[in-house]
Amino acid sequence: VQLQASGGGLVQAGGSLRLSCAASGSIFSFSVMGWYRQAPGKQRELVAIASSGGSATYADSVKGRFTISRDNAKKTVSLQMNSLKPEDTAVYYCHCFQGTVYWGQGTLVTVSS
């Protein structure tokens, strides 16, 4: 499985960005796909993940602002990020778990104050 992420960039606080991730290879029905992020000097943390059935889990810090969506037929997972804050600045990694963990290459999101 390979994951290709896109959509990062620079945005002002309060703005929006949409991240997308396309998977190649076999994605199984029991897989979980989503997004993690890593800010400078910090550990990588979960942002949002979704099962193939649509069940989603969010970090408390992004609840109500971020929305994850998954298209099983297209093997894509997206993250709509609204009301962005400077503390959302990080490299965002697409993630897939289906017995093995797969990571995308990371896309930088910078939120200016």
Residue frames relative to the residue before (quaternion, step in Angstrom):
aa qw qx qy qz dx dy dz
V 1.0000 0.0000 0.0000 0.0000 0.00 0.00 0.00
Q 0.0512 -0.7660 0.6400 0.0324 3.54 -1.01 0.87
L 0.1931 -0.7825 0.5875 0.0726 3.53 -1.05 0.88
Q 0.0972 -0.7943 0.5995 0.0154 3.55 -0.82 1.06
A 0.1331 -0.8161 0.5616 0.0295 3.53 -0.48 1.26
S 0.0201 0.7816 -0.6232 0.0186 3.53 -1.21 0.58
G 0.6302 0.6040 -0.3784 0.3078 3.53 -1.32 0.19
G 0.4960 0.6564 -0.4460 0.3524 3.57 1.18 -0.04
G 0.1729 0.7910 -0.5775 0.1045 3.54 -1.29 0.11
L 0.5806 -0.5560 0.4675 0.3677 3.50 -1.38 -0.31
V 0.0717 0.7877 -0.6052 0.0900 3.55 -0.88 0.99
Q 0.4859 -0.6477 0.4969 0.3123 3.54 -1.16 0.55
A 0.6448 -0.5074 0.4016 0.4069 3.54 -1.22 0.48
G 0.7533 0.3277 -0.2820 0.4956 3.53 -0.93 0.97
G 0.6001 0.5871 -0.3435 0.4208 3.55 1.26 -0.27
S 0.4128 -0.6994 0.5388 0.2236 3.49 -1.39 -0.06
L 0.0181 -0.7506 0.6600 0.0270 3.51 -1.31 0.52
R 0.1901 -0.7559 0.6122 0.1327 3.51 -1.25 0.48
L 0.1810 -0.7680 0.6093 0.0789 3.54 -0.83 1.06
S 0.0871 -0.7847 0.6123 0.0427 3.53 -1.09 0.75
C 0.0810 -0.7824 0.6169 0.0276 3.53 -1.15 0.64
A 0.1174 -0.7891 0.6017 0.0388 3.54 -0.82 1.04
A 0.2318 -0.7821 0.5683 0.1082 3.53 -0.87 0.98
S 0.1404 -0.7392 0.6486 0.1149 3.50 -1.19 0.65
G 0.6507 0.4531 -0.3748 0.4804 3.53 -1.06 0.74
S 0.6800 -0.5032 0.3530 0.3996 3.55 -1.31 -0.03
I 0.0867 -0.7614 0.6421 0.0234 3.52 -0.87 1.04
F 0.2681 -0.8108 0.5068 0.1177 3.55 -0.54 1.17
S 0.6474 -0.5615 0.3593 0.3696 3.53 -1.20 0.54
F 0.6887 0.4705 -0.2958 0.4657 3.60 1.12 -0.49
S 0.4466 0.7216 -0.4377 0.2971 3.57 1.29 0.02
V 0.2227 -0.7053 0.6528 0.1637 3.48 -1.38 0.41
M 0.0452 -0.7977 0.6013 -0.0023 3.56 -0.84 0.99
G 0.2477 0.7904 -0.5382 0.1555 3.53 -1.07 0.56
W 0.5473 -0.6176 0.4844 0.2903 3.48 -1.31 -0.52
Y 0.0883 -0.7276 0.6782 0.0542 3.48 -1.21 0.78
R 0.1391 -0.7841 0.5938 0.1154 3.56 -1.25 0.22
Q 0.1315 -0.7728 0.6165 0.0735 3.51 -1.26 0.51
A 0.2123 -0.7698 0.5953 0.0895 3.51 -0.64 1.21
P 0.6594 -0.5144 0.3559 0.4171 3.61 -1.17 0.47
G 0.8414 0.1662 -0.1438 0.4936 3.56 -0.85 0.98
K 0.6862 0.4516 -0.2842 0.4944 3.57 1.26 0.09
Q 0.5690 -0.5825 0.4544 0.3611 3.52 -1.29 0.29
R 0.5806 -0.5544 0.4600 0.3794 3.52 -1.26 0.44
E 0.0583 -0.8129 0.5793 -0.0122 3.55 -0.93 0.94
L 0.5668 -0.5913 0.4611 0.3413 3.51 -1.24 0.57
V 0.2069 -0.7488 0.6162 0.1296 3.54 -1.09 0.81
A 0.7421 -0.2580 0.2177 0.5791 3.55 0.73 -1.13
I 0.0312 -0.7780 0.6274 0.0093 3.54 -1.10 0.77
A 0.1223 -0.7952 0.5919 0.0484 3.54 -1.19 0.59
S 0.3984 -0.6807 0.5608 0.2520 3.53 -1.10 0.74
S 0.6517 -0.5049 0.3739 0.4250 3.57 -1.24 0.19
G 0.6528 0.5157 -0.3048 0.4637 3.56 1.21 -0.45
G 0.6146 -0.5992 0.3277 0.3948 3.55 1.31 -0.02
S 0.4755 0.6541 -0.4560 0.3716 3.56 1.24 -0.03
A 0.1074 -0.8280 0.5502 0.0094 3.58 -0.75 1.07
T 0.1466 -0.7462 0.6438 0.0848 3.49 -1.28 0.61
Y 0.1095 -0.8041 0.5838 0.0237 3.54 -0.91 0.96
A 0.5027 -0.5730 0.5403 0.3564 3.50 -1.28 0.45
D 0.5949 -0.5887 0.4027 0.3706 3.58 -1.05 0.71
S 0.6527 0.5609 -0.3124 0.4021 3.56 1.02 -0.81
V 0.7585 0.3582 -0.2063 0.5038 3.62 1.16 -0.40
K 0.4227 0.7159 -0.4678 0.2998 3.59 1.22 -0.11
G 0.7957 0.2641 -0.2251 0.4964 3.52 -0.94 0.96
R 0.7287 0.3804 -0.2333 0.5195 3.58 1.24 -0.25
F 0.7644 0.2853 -0.1445 0.5598 3.58 1.04 -0.80
T 0.0861 -0.7763 0.6228 0.0456 3.53 -1.18 0.69
I 0.2115 -0.7708 0.5908 0.1101 3.53 -0.82 1.04
S 0.0087 -0.7815 0.6238 0.0050 3.55 -1.10 0.72
R 0.1483 -0.7984 0.5825 0.0356 3.50 -1.08 0.75
D 0.1388 -0.7601 0.6309 0.0711 3.55 -1.03 0.88
N 0.2943 -0.8014 0.4944 0.1633 3.57 -0.18 1.26
A 0.6429 0.5354 -0.3328 0.4351 3.59 0.97 -0.78
K 0.7454 0.3756 -0.2087 0.5097 3.57 1.00 -0.82
K 0.3380 -0.7622 0.4788 0.2748 3.56 1.31 -0.17
T 0.4926 0.6301 -0.4468 0.4010 3.53 0.87 1.01
V 0.0869 -0.7475 0.6536 0.0804 3.51 -1.31 0.47
S 0.1099 -0.8102 0.5756 0.0163 3.54 -0.90 0.97
L 0.1762 -0.7614 0.6155 0.1019 3.51 -1.25 0.49
Q 0.1600 -0.7679 0.6168 0.0656 3.55 -0.57 1.19
M 0.0805 -0.8147 0.5742 -0.0096 3.55 -0.58 1.18
N 0.0277 -0.8018 0.5956 -0.0393 3.54 -0.58 1.21
S 0.8185 0.2235 -0.1741 0.4997 3.54 -1.31 0.33
L 0.0980 0.8453 -0.5179 0.0871 3.55 0.93 0.89
K 0.2181 -0.7636 0.6019 0.0841 3.49 -1.17 0.81
P 0.6407 -0.5191 0.3796 0.4195 3.62 -1.15 0.42
E 0.6581 0.5224 -0.3143 0.4418 3.60 1.05 -0.68
D 0.5612 0.5681 -0.3963 0.4530 3.59 1.29 0.02
T 0.4493 0.6949 -0.4476 0.3390 3.58 1.28 -0.14
A 0.3287 0.7156 -0.5450 0.2880 3.54 -0.68 1.14
V 0.4684 -0.5658 0.5593 0.3842 3.50 -1.38 -0.06
Y 0.2097 -0.7896 0.5704 0.0843 3.55 -0.75 1.09
Y 0.1557 -0.8040 0.5730 0.0315 3.53 -0.85 1.09
C 0.3697 -0.6847 0.5863 0.2253 3.49 -0.99 0.91
H 0.1111 -0.8155 0.5677 -0.0183 3.56 -0.97 0.88
C 0.0095 0.7688 -0.6395 -0.0021 3.52 -1.13 0.71
F 0.0470 -0.7789 0.6252 0.0151 3.54 -0.95 0.92
Q 0.2039 0.7405 -0.6221 0.1519 3.53 -0.84 1.07
G 0.7731 -0.2086 0.0825 0.5933 3.47 0.78 1.18
T 0.7397 0.1387 -0.0734 0.6544 3.52 1.20 -0.71
V 0.3730 -0.7167 0.5423 0.2308 3.54 -1.12 0.67
Y 0.0824 -0.7753 0.6257 0.0260 3.53 -1.00 0.92
W 0.1450 -0.7868 0.5969 0.0598 3.55 -1.10 0.79
G 0.3934 -0.6645 0.5800 0.2595 3.51 -1.22 0.61
Q 0.6936 -0.5243 0.3267 0.3705 3.54 -1.31 0.13
G 0.5260 -0.6373 0.4198 0.3754 3.62 1.17 -0.25
T 0.0317 -0.7707 0.6363 0.0040 3.52 -1.10 0.79
L 0.3966 -0.7574 0.4783 0.2007 3.55 -0.81 1.07
V 0.0940 -0.7500 0.6540 0.0311 3.51 -1.02 0.97
T 0.0255 -0.7924 0.6089 -0.0243 3.56 -0.73 1.10
V 0.0962 -0.7893 0.6062 0.0181 3.55 -0.75 1.11
S 0.1990 -0.8003 0.5581 0.0919 3.55 -0.56 1.16
S 0.4351 -0.7119 0.4960 0.2404 3.54 -1.11 0.73
